[in-house]
Amino acid sequence: MTVTPKKLITTPKINTRVKNLGKNIILWMVIALVVLFCLAPVMWQLLTSFKLNQDIAKIPTVYFPARITFNHYIELFTRHPFWRYIFNSAFVSIVSTVLSLGLGAPAAYALARLRPWGGKAIIAAILIVTLFPGILLFLGMLEIVKGLHLGNNYLSLIIPYTAINLPLTILVLRSFFQQLPKDLEDAAKVDGYNTVQMLLQILLPMTIPALVTTGILTFIFAWNEFIFALTFITREEMKTIPVAVAQLGGATVFEIPYGPIAAATVVGTLPLVLLVLFFQRKIIQGLTSGAVKG
């Protein structure tokens, strides 16, 4: 008589555990499929960069190469000044990012705390500018570059990148400055800090996650930008990575160098991956700090 109640008690628990286990298995399968779907193009480029030319052109398609070669990477740096391309992209991206943050942080603080005359109109104008794609500025920037004779000059890329990234930088940093307690500023004024000292020594160190997040977004945009770099820069030694990859040629006119192109995309993407991995904690803080206020 004592066995039946135990069965009645334990059976629902077992059914619940089985259902939870089934839900977890389905959840992890969905997550694995999503991750596989997102990483499939990256893995394809990575595997192609190590394939022999015979395997790349082979039919049916060879997904996982049995033979691995590093010739595509060697060819990339021996036949082309790829180190120079990396330097060009890094220099333009770093300078434009520093300028965006250096100009955007004071402007964001002024709009958030100082409340200048016409501040709402300025914010509305900045918001409208962020809605337009950067390509709409192409013809105007082309005339400016031609008028100022900035062609084949790093400034022809740094100025447009800074101008395009500045509105987003101001909006993001403004929201962070608004969330900081105003008591900090009042205490700093009592201690004798002026506005510049208070911004540099107290407020900016507290907004490092926002600065890192915004800086990485502007850096990625400048690193991957193609149209401006293709048009304003024509000298071989001043090309950036996206333009250099697009213009890679084979031994003949009819040959498409899939291997070197894949190797170039891997090399060009690797710095961004390392940058995000290195600052991942700051990025997460910057993305989530605005979720809870107070």
C-alpha positions, 0 to 999 in steps of 0.5 A: 500500500505504501508503494502507490503513493510514492509512485504518484508523488515521484511520477509528476516530478520525473515528467517535469524533469523530462520536460525541462530537459527537453526544453533545454535541449531544444534551446541549445539546439536553436542557439547552436543553429543560430551561432552556426548560421552567423559564423558560417561565412566567417568559417568559409573565408577562414577555410578558403584562406588555407585551401590549395587553388585546386581545392578552391576550384574543385567540383564538387565543393571541398568544404574542409581541406585535406591539405593546408597551405599558407601560400595565400598569406605569404603571397598577400604580404610579398606581392602587395604592401599589405602592411602599409594598407593595415597602417593606413586603415589603423591610422585613419580609424584611430585619428577619426575615433579620437577626434569624434570622442574629443569633439563629441564628449564636450558637446554631449556634456554641454547639451546634457548639463549646460542647456544652451539656447536652442539645445532642443533644436540642436538635438533634433538636428543631430538626430535627423542627421544620424538617420541619413546614410553617409553615402548621401554626403558623398557628392558634397564631400567630393566637391569639398575635397576637390576644392581644398585639394585634399585628394590622396591625403589622409584628411580626405578620409579623417574629416568625413569619418569624423563628421559622420560619426560625431552625431552618434557619439554626441547622442550616446554620450549625452544620454550617459551624462544625463544619468550621472548624479548632479550632486557630483558636479555640485560637490566638484564646484564647491571644491573649486573645479571649473567646468573643464576640470570637472569634465576631464577629471571627474565625469569622463572617467565615470563614462569610460564604458560609454567612451569605449563602446562609442569609440569601437563603433566609430572605429569599426565604421572607419575601418570598414568604410569603402566608398570614400576611401575608393574615391578620395584615395588613388595612390597605391601606398595610401589605400585602406584595407577594404579598397586593397582587398577589392582590387586584388588581382590574379596572375591573369585578367581572367583569374579571380584570386579567391585564396588571397582575397580570403586571406586578406579578409581574415587579416582585415577582420582579425584586428576588429575581433581582437579589439572587441574581445579585449574590450568586451567587458567595457562594451557590455557595461556601456550597453547595459548601464543605461538599462537601469536608472538610479 
